[in-house]
Amino acid sequence: MAEENKNGEKKGPGGLLAGLTDKLKSGGLLGGRPWVLPVIALVLVILIILLIAVATIGKGKSREVRLVTPGVLTAAVVFGDDRYAYHDDTGKLAGTEPSIAAALAETEGLELKLIETSTVNEALTMLDTGAADVAFGRISSERNLTGYAVSDEYSRCGLFLVTMLHDYTDSLALMTGYSVGVMDTVQVTAEKTDNYSFITPRTYTDAIALGEDIRDRAINMGIFSERDAISLVRSFPNALQMQEIAGGPKEHYVAVFSGRQAAQATLLNAVLSGME
């Protein structure tokens, strides 16, 4: 219940509101200038509009897509001579990744420029130096991509064991104590393979060096991505073979953008959803 002050006026929210209402009616609060109220209301409306405009502009700037070449989406694509990136009859890049890049460019109303690279590191370096807007190359989501913006996965594939010719081993189930080479690019994924903790893993950064060690029996077998396994077996056609790890973990492939282009990565996610 509101209390009264020494002048008989009620205190408390109800009493204060009643007092203000009485003063407005009497003109006391506005000092006899009732036109002040509409002016104050107009100023408040203008301030609200300005605040909304500033917030909208700031939001738009944060999502602005800055392209290497205005009007053009420049995509660095790692050539792998497989279904993801190969040369068509005219010598142009074709496959899953060029098709995704084309779909993104079309959605944004841009022309598409494809730049062929030989390694993932080369493609990522093009992002770092501002020479490309997006990089494709069967890039695993488990690769260290700190500082980049990445899309949702657009495909996945298992890991492969490369063994001596006529050795069809396709798991680590009976490999306890065996020496197994592991390419550094798939090590995080490979560690999820059943029985991995019971083998003796050895990390390699050079696929050819690992292939030579398998051929020379310095190591029992090696774990690779599909693309690296195919390339290696082609290099040692009379010595090595490959088979997918049965029930093994899979790589999840993502498109990579510079850290400033999170909005473009989000847009690609919408494109990928429409392609499913």
C-alpha positions as CSV (number, residue, x, y, z in Angstrom):
1,M,0.0,0.0,0.0
2,A,1.4,3.4,-1.0
3,E,2.3,5.8,1.8
4,E,1.6,9.6,1.8
5,N,4.3,12.2,2.2
6,K,3.9,15.3,4.3
7,N,2.1,17.1,1.5
8,G,-0.5,14.3,1.3
9,E,0.9,12.9,-2.0
10,K,1.0,9.1,-2.3
11,K,4.4,7.5,-2.7
12,G,5.1,4.2,-4.6
13,P,4.7,3.3,-8.3
14,G,1.0,3.8,-8.3
15,G,1.1,7.1,-6.5
16,L,4.0,8.4,-8.7
17,L,2.1,7.5,-11.9
18,A,-1.0,9.1,-10.6
19,G,1.0,12.2,-9.7
20,L,2.6,12.5,-13.1
21,T,-0.8,12.0,-14.8
22,D,-2.3,14.8,-12.7
23,K,0.6,17.1,-13.5
24,L,0.4,16.4,-17.2
25,K,-3.4,17.1,-17.1
26,S,-2.7,20.4,-15.3
27,G,0.2,21.3,-17.5
28,G,2.5,21.6,-14.5
29,L,5.1,19.1,-15.6
30,L,5.5,20.6,-19.0
31,G,5.5,24.1,-17.6
32,G,2.5,25.1,-19.7
33,R,4.1,23.8,-22.9
34,P,2.1,20.7,-24.0
35,W,3.8,20.8,-27.5
36,V,7.0,19.5,-25.8
37,L,5.6,16.0,-25.5
38,P,5.2,15.3,-29.3
39,V,8.7,16.7,-29.8
40,I,10.2,14.3,-27.3
41,A,8.3,11.4,-28.9
42,L,9.6,12.4,-32.3
43,V,13.2,12.6,-31.1
44,L,12.9,9.2,-29.5
45,V,11.5,7.7,-32.7
46,I,14.4,9.2,-34.7
47,L,17.0,7.8,-32.2
48,I,15.5,4.3,-32.4
49,I,15.5,4.4,-36.2
50,L,19.2,5.5,-36.2
51,L,20.1,2.8,-33.8
52,I,18.4,0.2,-36.0
53,A,20.1,1.5,-39.1
54,V,23.6,1.5,-37.5
55,A,23.1,-2.1,-36.2
56,T,21.9,-3.2,-39.7
57,I,24.8,-1.6,-41.5
58,G,27.3,-3.0,-39.0
59,K,25.8,-6.4,-39.5
60,G,26.0,-6.1,-43.2
61,K,29.6,-5.2,-43.2
62,S,30.5,-8.1,-41.0
63,R,28.9,-10.4,-43.6
64,E,30.3,-8.7,-46.7
65,V,32.0,-11.1,-49.1
66,R,35.3,-9.8,-50.3
67,L,36.4,-11.7,-53.4
68,V,39.8,-12.0,-54.9
69,T,38.4,-10.6,-58.2
70,P,35.1,-8.7,-58.0
71,G,32.3,-10.7,-59.7
72,V,34.4,-13.9,-59.8
73,L,34.6,-16.8,-57.4
74,T,38.2,-18.1,-57.4
75,A,38.4,-21.7,-56.3
76,A,41.6,-23.6,-55.7
77,V,41.0,-27.3,-56.4
78,V,43.6,-30.0,-55.7
79,F,43.9,-32.3,-58.8
80,G,43.6,-35.9,-57.7
81,D,42.8,-37.7,-61.0
82,D,39.8,-39.2,-59.3
83,R,36.0,-38.6,-59.1
84,Y,36.5,-35.5,-57.0
85,A,38.8,-33.6,-59.4
86,Y,39.9,-34.9,-62.8
87,H,40.5,-33.6,-66.3
88,D,37.6,-34.0,-68.8
89,D,38.0,-34.6,-72.5
90,T,38.9,-30.9,-73.0
91,G,41.5,-30.9,-70.3
92,K,39.4,-28.8,-67.9
93,L,38.9,-29.7,-64.2
94,A,35.7,-31.7,-63.6
95,G,34.3,-33.8,-60.8
96,T,32.5,-33.5,-57.5
97,E,34.5,-30.5,-56.2
98,P,34.5,-28.3,-59.4
99,S,30.7,-29.0,-59.6
100,I,30.2,-27.8,-56.0
101,A,32.3,-24.7,-56.7
102,A,30.1,-24.0,-59.8
103,A,26.9,-24.4,-57.8
104,L,28.2,-21.8,-55.2
105,A,29.2,-19.4,-57.9
106,E,25.8,-19.7,-59.6
107,T,24.0,-19.1,-56.4
108,E,26.0,-15.9,-55.7
109,G,25.6,-14.7,-59.3
110,L,29.4,-14.9,-59.9
111,E,31.6,-16.2,-62.7
112,L,33.8,-19.2,-61.7
113,K,37.6,-19.4,-62.0
114,L,39.2,-22.8,-61.1
115,I,42.8,-22.9,-60.2
116,E,44.4,-26.3,-60.2
117,T,46.8,-27.1,-57.3
118,S,48.8,-30.2,-56.6
119,T,48.5,-30.4,-52.8
120,V,46.2,-29.3,-50.0
121,N,48.9,-27.2,-48.5
122,E,49.2,-25.3,-51.8
123,A,45.5,-24.7,-51.9
124,L,45.4,-23.4,-48.3
125,T,48.4,-21.2,-49.0
126,M,46.4,-19.6,-51.8
127,L,43.7,-18.7,-49.2
128,D,46.3,-17.3,-46.8
129,T,47.8,-15.1,-49.5
130,G,44.5,-13.9,-50.8
131,A,44.9,-15.7,-54.2
132,A,41.7,-17.8,-53.8
133,D,38.3,-17.4,-52.2
134,V,37.8,-21.1,-51.4
135,A,39.8,-24.3,-51.4
136,F,38.8,-27.9,-52.2
137,G,40.9,-31.0,-52.1
138,R,39.3,-33.8,-50.2
139,I,40.2,-31.8,-47.1
140,S,39.3,-33.6,-43.9
141,S,37.4,-31.9,-41.2
142,E,39.9,-33.4,-38.7
143,R,42.8,-31.6,-40.3
144,N,44.0,-28.6,-38.3
145,L,41.9,-25.9,-39.8
146,T,42.1,-23.4,-37.0
147,G,41.7,-19.8,-38.3
148,Y,39.7,-20.9,-41.4
149,A,35.9,-21.0,-42.0
150,V,34.8,-24.4,-43.2
151,S,31.6,-25.7,-44.7
152,D,29.6,-28.7,-43.7
153,E,30.8,-32.0,-45.1
154,Y,30.0,-32.6,-48.8
155,S,31.3,-36.2,-48.9
156,R,33.1,-38.9,-46.9
157,C,35.4,-41.8,-47.5
158,G,37.1,-44.5,-45.5
159,L,40.9,-45.0,-45.0
160,F,42.9,-47.6,-46.8
161,L,45.6,-50.1,-46.0
162,V,48.5,-50.3,-48.4
163,T,50.2,-53.7,-48.3
164,M,52.6,-55.9,-50.2
165,L,51.2,-57.4,-53.4
166,H,48.8,-60.3,-52.7
167,D,48.4,-59.3,-49.1
168,Y,44.7,-58.6,-48.7
169,T,44.7,-57.5,-45.0
170,D,41.9,-55.0,-44.5
171,S,41.8,-54.4,-40.8
172,L,44.1,-54.2,-37.8
173,A,42.2,-56.9,-35.9
174,L,45.1,-59.4,-36.1
175,M,47.9,-56.9,-36.3
176,T,48.8,-56.6,-32.6
177,G,52.5,-55.7,-32.3
178,Y,52.8,-55.1,-36.0
179,S,54.7,-52.0,-37.3
180,V,52.3,-49.9,-39.3
181,G,53.1,-46.6,-41.0
182,V,50.5,-43.8,-40.8
183,M,50.5,-40.8,-43.0
184,D,50.4,-37.6,-40.9
185,T,47.5,-36.3,-42.9
186,V,45.2,-39.1,-41.7
187,Q,46.7,-39.7,-38.2
188,V,43.8,-38.3,-36.2
189,T,41.2,-40.3,-38.1
190,A,43.4,-43.4,-38.2
191,E,43.6,-43.4,-34.4
192,K,39.9,-44.3,-34.3
193,T,40.5,-47.6,-36.1
194,D,39.8,-50.7,-34.2
195,N,42.9,-52.3,-32.5
196,Y,44.9,-49.2,-33.3
197,S,46.1,-49.0,-29.7
198,F,47.7,-52.5,-30.1
199,I,49.9,-51.8,-33.2
200,T,53.2,-50.0,-33.3
201,P,52.4,-46.9,-35.4
202,R,55.0,-44.9,-37.1
203,T,54.2,-41.5,-38.6
204,Y,55.3,-40.5,-42.1
205,T,55.1,-37.2,-43.9
206,D,56.2,-38.6,-47.3
207,A,53.9,-41.2,-49.0
208,I,56.7,-42.4,-51.3
209,A,59.0,-43.0,-48.4
210,L,56.3,-45.0,-46.6
211,G,55.7,-47.0,-49.8
212,E,59.4,-47.8,-50.2
213,D,59.5,-49.1,-46.6
214,I,56.4,-51.3,-47.2
215,R,58.0,-52.6,-50.4
216,D,61.3,-53.3,-48.6
217,R,59.5,-54.9,-45.7
218,A,61.0,-52.3,-43.3
219,I,57.4,-51.9,-42.1
220,N,54.4,-54.2,-42.4
221,M,51.8,-51.9,-44.0
222,G,50.6,-48.3,-44.1
223,I,47.4,-46.3,-43.5
224,F,46.5,-43.7,-46.1
225,S,43.7,-41.7,-47.5
226,E,42.1,-43.1,-50.6
227,R,43.7,-40.5,-52.9
228,D,47.2,-41.1,-51.5
229,A,46.8,-44.9,-51.6
230,I,45.8,-44.8,-55.3
231,S,48.7,-42.6,-56.2
232,L,51.1,-44.8,-54.2
233,V,50.0,-48.0,-55.8
234,R,50.3,-46.5,-59.2
235,S,53.9,-45.6,-58.3
236,F,54.6,-49.2,-57.2
237,P,52.3,-51.3,-59.5
238,N,54.4,-54.5,-59.1
239,A,54.9,-54.3,-55.4
240,L,52.0,-52.8,-53.6
241,Q,48.2,-53.0,-53.4
242,M,45.4,-51.3,-51.4
243,Q,42.1,-52.1,-49.7
244,E,39.7,-50.1,-47.7
245,I,39.8,-50.7,-43.9
246,A,36.8,-52.8,-43.2
247,G,34.4,-51.0,-40.7
248,G,37.1,-48.3,-40.3
249,P,36.6,-44.6,-39.6
250,K,35.9,-42.2,-42.4
251,E,37.2,-38.8,-43.5
252,H,34.7,-36.0,-43.8
253,Y,35.5,-33.6,-46.6
254,V,34.8,-29.8,-46.3
255,A,35.4,-26.7,-48.3
256,V,37.7,-24.2,-46.7
257,F,37.4,-20.4,-46.7
258,S,39.5,-17.7,-45.1
259,G,38.4,-16.9,-41.5
260,R,36.7,-13.7,-42.7
261,Q,34.3,-15.5,-45.0
262,A,32.2,-17.4,-42.5
263,A,29.1,-16.0,-44.2
264,Q,30.2,-17.6,-47.5
265,A,30.7,-20.9,-45.8
266,T,27.2,-20.7,-44.4
267,L,25.9,-20.0,-47.9
268,L,27.7,-23.0,-49.3
269,N,26.0,-25.1,-46.6
270,A,22.6,-24.1,-48.0
271,V,23.9,-24.9,-51.5
272,L,25.0,-28.4,-50.3
273,S,21.6,-29.0,-48.7
274,G,19.9,-28.3,-52.1
275,M,22.3,-30.7,-53.9
276,E,21.4,-33.7,-51.7
